[in-house]
Structure formats: structure tokens, C-alpha cells
Amino acid sequence: SCPEDIPIPKFMDAYNHKIMYDSEKQLEDRLKWHWNLPKDIAARCTACGQCEELCTQHLPIIERLADIAQ
């Protein structure tokens, strides 16, 4: 789990929408309307790496959270 309580699976789901539809708006809409999460939660990431160590898909989670936070 994330020490900053970032719901990483939900943010990765929203990021997948950005990739699939090549649209930042899709990511924002997914976070807002499906998950009811503000985008700025991603900025809480401290890049500790715990999530990436545990990720069975070996995703660049820290990089993706930084992209979402922009």
C-alpha cells in the first residue's frame, strides 16, 4: 500500500484511459466521474518506490503519477 494513501489502482485505471483515448480529458473525467477523486492527489507521491516494488505488472507508477499531477 501507499504510505501517502494514494489509491494507485484507481489512478492507473484513469491513466489507462488517457493512453487508450490519447486524451488528458479522459483521464480527468475518469478520476472525477468514475472514481470521485481529485487529480491533485497524485501530487502527494513522494517517489518512495514501494508501489513499484509491489507492482506485478512492473509499471512506472511514479512516472505516471507525476504525469497525472501536472
PyMOL commands that place a pseudoatom at each C-alpha (Angstrom):
pseudoatom trace, name=CA, resn=SER, resi=1, chain=A, elem=C, hetatm=0, pos=[0.000, 0.000, 0.000]
pseudoatom trace, name=CA, resn=CYS, resi=2, chain=A, elem=C, hetatm=0, pos=[0.995, 3.607, -0.477]
pseudoatom trace, name=CA, resn=PRO, resi=3, chain=A, elem=C, hetatm=0, pos=[2.303, 5.460, 2.607]
pseudoatom trace, name=CA, resn=GLU, resi=4, chain=A, elem=C, hetatm=0, pos=[0.629, 8.614, 1.249]
pseudoatom trace, name=CA, resn=ASP, resi=5, chain=A, elem=C, hetatm=0, pos=[-2.719, 6.791, 0.844]
pseudoatom trace, name=CA, resn=ILE, resi=6, chain=A, elem=C, hetatm=0, pos=[-2.825, 7.344, -2.908]
pseudoatom trace, name=CA, resn=PRO, resi=7, chain=A, elem=C, hetatm=0, pos=[-5.317, 4.876, -4.403]
pseudoatom trace, name=CA, resn=ILE, resi=8, chain=A, elem=C, hetatm=0, pos=[-2.832, 3.729, -7.025]
pseudoatom trace, name=CA, resn=PRO, resi=9, chain=A, elem=C, hetatm=0, pos=[-5.013, 1.160, -8.845]
pseudoatom trace, name=CA, resn=LYS, resi=10, chain=A, elem=C, hetatm=0, pos=[-7.667, 3.833, -9.427]
pseudoatom trace, name=CA, resn=PHE, resi=11, chain=A, elem=C, hetatm=0, pos=[-5.105, 6.291, -10.744]
pseudoatom trace, name=CA, resn=MET, resi=12, chain=A, elem=C, hetatm=0, pos=[-3.593, 3.640, -13.018]
pseudoatom trace, name=CA, resn=ASP, resi=13, chain=A, elem=C, hetatm=0, pos=[-7.073, 2.845, -14.337]
pseudoatom trace, name=CA, resn=ALA, resi=14, chain=A, elem=C, hetatm=0, pos=[-7.603, 6.513, -15.171]
pseudoatom trace, name=CA, resn=TYR, resi=15, chain=A, elem=C, hetatm=0, pos=[-4.152, 6.705, -16.753]
pseudoatom trace, name=CA, resn=ASN, resi=16, chain=A, elem=C, hetatm=0, pos=[-5.098, 3.767, -18.979]
pseudoatom trace, name=CA, resn=HIS, resi=17, chain=A, elem=C, hetatm=0, pos=[-7.995, 5.855, -20.266]
pseudoatom trace, name=CA, resn=LYS, resi=18, chain=A, elem=C, hetatm=0, pos=[-5.559, 8.615, -21.135]
pseudoatom trace, name=CA, resn=ILE, resi=19, chain=A, elem=C, hetatm=0, pos=[-3.466, 6.137, -23.117]
pseudoatom trace, name=CA, resn=MET, resi=20, chain=A, elem=C, hetatm=0, pos=[-6.412, 4.408, -24.812]
pseudoatom trace, name=CA, resn=TYR, resi=21, chain=A, elem=C, hetatm=0, pos=[-8.114, 7.615, -25.929]
pseudoatom trace, name=CA, resn=ASP, resi=22, chain=A, elem=C, hetatm=0, pos=[-4.996, 9.801, -26.236]
pseudoatom trace, name=CA, resn=SER, resi=23, chain=A, elem=C, hetatm=0, pos=[-6.779, 12.386, -24.140]
pseudoatom trace, name=CA, resn=GLU, resi=24, chain=A, elem=C, hetatm=0, pos=[-5.976, 14.142, -20.891]
pseudoatom trace, name=CA, resn=LYS, resi=25, chain=A, elem=C, hetatm=0, pos=[-9.696, 14.892, -20.577]
pseudoatom trace, name=CA, resn=GLN, resi=26, chain=A, elem=C, hetatm=0, pos=[-10.466, 11.166, -20.489]
pseudoatom trace, name=CA, resn=LEU, resi=27, chain=A, elem=C, hetatm=0, pos=[-8.108, 10.781, -17.531]
pseudoatom trace, name=CA, resn=GLU, resi=28, chain=A, elem=C, hetatm=0, pos=[-9.665, 13.719, -15.700]
pseudoatom trace, name=CA, resn=ASP, resi=29, chain=A, elem=C, hetatm=0, pos=[-13.204, 12.552, -16.418]
pseudoatom trace, name=CA, resn=ARG, resi=30, chain=A, elem=C, hetatm=0, pos=[-12.423, 9.027, -15.244]
pseudoatom trace, name=CA, resn=LEU, resi=31, chain=A, elem=C, hetatm=0, pos=[-10.985, 10.329, -11.968]
pseudoatom trace, name=CA, resn=LYS, resi=32, chain=A, elem=C, hetatm=0, pos=[-13.848, 12.761, -11.415]
pseudoatom trace, name=CA, resn=TRP, resi=33, chain=A, elem=C, hetatm=0, pos=[-16.914, 10.841, -12.570]
pseudoatom trace, name=CA, resn=HIS, resi=34, chain=A, elem=C, hetatm=0, pos=[-15.960, 7.197, -12.056]
pseudoatom trace, name=CA, resn=TRP, resi=35, chain=A, elem=C, hetatm=0, pos=[-13.665, 7.287, -9.033]
pseudoatom trace, name=CA, resn=ASN, resi=36, chain=A, elem=C, hetatm=0, pos=[-14.721, 10.613, -7.464]
pseudoatom trace, name=CA, resn=LEU, resi=37, chain=A, elem=C, hetatm=0, pos=[-11.086, 11.566, -6.928]
pseudoatom trace, name=CA, resn=PRO, resi=38, chain=A, elem=C, hetatm=0, pos=[-9.374, 14.915, -7.373]
pseudoatom trace, name=CA, resn=LYS, resi=39, chain=A, elem=C, hetatm=0, pos=[-6.426, 14.820, -9.742]
pseudoatom trace, name=CA, resn=ASP, resi=40, chain=A, elem=C, hetatm=0, pos=[-4.145, 16.616, -7.272]
pseudoatom trace, name=CA, resn=ILE, resi=41, chain=A, elem=C, hetatm=0, pos=[-3.943, 13.564, -5.001]
pseudoatom trace, name=CA, resn=ALA, resi=42, chain=A, elem=C, hetatm=0, pos=[-1.305, 12.245, -7.409]
pseudoatom trace, name=CA, resn=ALA, resi=43, chain=A, elem=C, hetatm=0, pos=[0.974, 15.109, -6.361]
pseudoatom trace, name=CA, resn=ARG, resi=44, chain=A, elem=C, hetatm=0, pos=[1.268, 13.567, -2.877]
pseudoatom trace, name=CA, resn=CYS, resi=45, chain=A, elem=C, hetatm=0, pos=[3.587, 10.901, -4.287]
pseudoatom trace, name=CA, resn=THR, resi=46, chain=A, elem=C, hetatm=0, pos=[6.998, 11.066, -2.609]
pseudoatom trace, name=CA, resn=ALA, resi=47, chain=A, elem=C, hetatm=0, pos=[8.574, 8.629, -5.090]
pseudoatom trace, name=CA, resn=CYS, resi=48, chain=A, elem=C, hetatm=0, pos=[9.427, 6.179, -2.299]
pseudoatom trace, name=CA, resn=GLY, resi=49, chain=A, elem=C, hetatm=0, pos=[9.106, 3.278, -4.732]
pseudoatom trace, name=CA, resn=GLN, resi=50, chain=A, elem=C, hetatm=0, pos=[7.068, 0.915, -2.553]
pseudoatom trace, name=CA, resn=CYS, resi=51, chain=A, elem=C, hetatm=0, pos=[4.314, 0.699, -5.150]
pseudoatom trace, name=CA, resn=GLU, resi=52, chain=A, elem=C, hetatm=0, pos=[6.722, -0.152, -7.961]
pseudoatom trace, name=CA, resn=GLU, resi=53, chain=A, elem=C, hetatm=0, pos=[8.381, -2.874, -5.882]
pseudoatom trace, name=CA, resn=LEU, resi=54, chain=A, elem=C, hetatm=0, pos=[4.981, -4.495, -5.336]
pseudoatom trace, name=CA, resn=CYS, resi=55, chain=A, elem=C, hetatm=0, pos=[3.595, -3.972, -8.838]
pseudoatom trace, name=CA, resn=THR, resi=56, chain=A, elem=C, hetatm=0, pos=[3.188, -7.324, -10.592]
pseudoatom trace, name=CA, resn=GLN, resi=57, chain=A, elem=C, hetatm=0, pos=[2.911, -5.539, -13.947]
pseudoatom trace, name=CA, resn=HIS, resi=58, chain=A, elem=C, hetatm=0, pos=[6.180, -3.623, -13.424]
pseudoatom trace, name=CA, resn=LEU, resi=59, chain=A, elem=C, hetatm=0, pos=[4.520, -0.316, -14.277]
pseudoatom trace, name=CA, resn=PRO, resi=60, chain=A, elem=C, hetatm=0, pos=[6.362, 3.023, -13.967]
pseudoatom trace, name=CA, resn=ILE, resi=61, chain=A, elem=C, hetatm=0, pos=[3.893, 4.187, -11.327]
pseudoatom trace, name=CA, resn=ILE, resi=62, chain=A, elem=C, hetatm=0, pos=[5.993, 7.064, -10.008]
pseudoatom trace, name=CA, resn=GLU, resi=63, chain=A, elem=C, hetatm=0, pos=[6.415, 8.456, -13.510]
pseudoatom trace, name=CA, resn=ARG, resi=64, chain=A, elem=C, hetatm=0, pos=[2.707, 8.091, -14.259]
pseudoatom trace, name=CA, resn=LEU, resi=65, chain=A, elem=C, hetatm=0, pos=[1.642, 9.771, -11.026]
pseudoatom trace, name=CA, resn=ALA, resi=66, chain=A, elem=C, hetatm=0, pos=[3.986, 12.665, -11.815]
pseudoatom trace, name=CA, resn=ASP, resi=67, chain=A, elem=C, hetatm=0, pos=[2.399, 12.934, -15.270]
pseudoatom trace, name=CA, resn=ILE, resi=68, chain=A, elem=C, hetatm=0, pos=[-1.097, 12.925, -13.764]
pseudoatom trace, name=CA, resn=ALA, resi=69, chain=A, elem=C, hetatm=0, pos=[-0.115, 15.582, -11.219]
pseudoatom trace, name=CA, resn=GLN, resi=70, chain=A, elem=C, hetatm=0, pos=[0.977, 18.057, -13.905]
for i in range(1, 70): cmd.bond("trace and resi %d" % i, "trace and resi %d" % (i + 1))
show_as sticks, trace
zoom trace
